[in-house]
Amino acid sequence: MYLDLTANRYTLLVALCLAALFSLGWLGYWATPVEAGEPILLSPDRWQAQRLARVARAESESVYRDAEKLVRLLDSPAPDPVNAMLLAQGIYARQRNGTSATAPARQALIAAAEVSARYASGSLDKEEAFGATVEALGKLERLMGE
C-alpha cells in the first residue's frame, strides 16, 4: 500500500503550519510569566530584571552556604586555627564579588569569617566572633526575606 501525497501538498503544508502554530502557542502558554493572574509581555527591561533576580538569588544561596560553614566552625568546642583561616580565605574568595543587592550580607559574612579566624587563633574572644556572625546572619535573613 502506497500513500500518495503529491495531490495533497497544500493540505500537508496547512497541517504543518497549524501544528507549528499550536506548538508555539503551547510553548508560549507555559513560558509566559504571570503577575496578579495576568500574563505579562517580557520587554528587554523585564528580561534584565529577571536575570538580575536569578543572579541575586544564586548569590544569596552561596552566602547562606558559607554562613552555615562558619556557624559549624563556631559550634565546635575548639576550632582549628588552620581550618578557620582556610574557611575565611575561601569565604573571602567566593564572596568578594557580586551584585549590589547582596553586598551588605556578603561584606558582613567576610568580616565575620575574619573575626572567627582570629578567634580560632586565640587573639579574640568567642563573644566577638559570635557577635559578628549573628550580625552577618541578620543581614542574610533580611536579604532572603525570612
N, C-alpha and C positions, 0 to 999 in steps of 0.2 A: 504494500500500500504506500502510495506517494502522496505527499501534501504539496499541493500546487499553490505557492504564494505569489506568483507573478501577477495574477489578476487582482490581488488584494494588497498591493503595496501601499496604497493610500490608507486603507483600513489599518494596516500594521503600523504605519507611521503615526496615525492618530492615536492608536492604542499605546504606543511607546511614549508619545508626548503626554498623554493623560497619566500614564504610570509615573513618568518623571515628575509631573506637577504634583501628583498625590504624594510621592516620596518627599519632595521638597516641603510640602505643607506639613506632613507628619514630622519631619525633622525640625521645622520651624516651631511647631507646637510644643515640642519637648525642649527646645533650646532657648526659647524666648523667656527672659526673666519677667517676673510678675511682681508688681508693687501694689499693695492695697487692692488685690483682686483684679487689677487691670494690667494687661501686657504693656510693656514699655519699649519704645524704639531705642535701640542702642546707638547712640551717637559716639563720635570719637572721644568726647569728654567722658562719657559713661564707661567706655571700654577702659580708658586710662584709670578712672576711679576704681573700677573692678579689679584691675591689675594691681594697683597700689594696695587695695584692701587685702588681696591674696598675699602679697609680699609682707604686709604688716602682720597678718595672721601667722604666717610661717615664722617670722622673726619672734613673735610673742611665744610661740611654742618652743623655739630654741632657747629663749630666755628662761622659760619655765623649766625646761630640762636641766639647764645649767644651775638654776636655783635649787632644784631637787638634789643635785650632786653636792652643792655647798651645804645644804641642810644635813645631808647624810654625813658629811665630813665633821660638822659641828656636833652631831649627835654621838659621835664616838667618844669614849672616855678620855683617850689621849691621842689626838690626831697626829699622824706622822707629818713632820715638817716638810719632808721632801714631796710627799703626795699633795700636801696643801699648796706648796709652791707650784707644782705641776698643774694642779687644778686651776689655780689663779692665773697662770700663764695661758692655759687653754681657754679659760673664760675670756680673758682679755683678747686673745687672738680671734675668737669667734664673735665677740660682741662689740668690737671697736668700730665696726662699720654697720650702717643700716639706715633705715628711714627715720625721719624726724619724729614720726608718730611713736616709735618705740625708744627714742633716745633717753628719756628720763629713767626708764626701767633698766635699760642696758647700762647706763652710767652708774646707777646705784648698785647694780649687781657687780660691776667691775670693782667698785670701791669696797663692797662687802667682801669680795674674794681676796682683795689685797689685805684688808684688815684681818680676815680669817687666817691668811697665811702668816701674818705677823703674830697672831695669837698662837698658832701651832708652833712657831719657832720660840715662843716664850717671851716676846717683847711687849705684848699687850694682854689685857685682862679678857677673860671669857665674856664678860658683860658687854664690852665694846664690840666684840665680834658678833655677839647675838643682836645687839642694837643695830648695827649696820645691816645685818641680814634681815631683821624684821622691817627695817625701812625699805630695803630693796623689795621684799615680798609685798609690802603695802603698795608700792608703785606698780608692781606687777599685777596685783589684784585690780587696781584702778584701770590698768591697761586692758586687762582681759574682761573687764566688766562684771566681776564677781562681787 
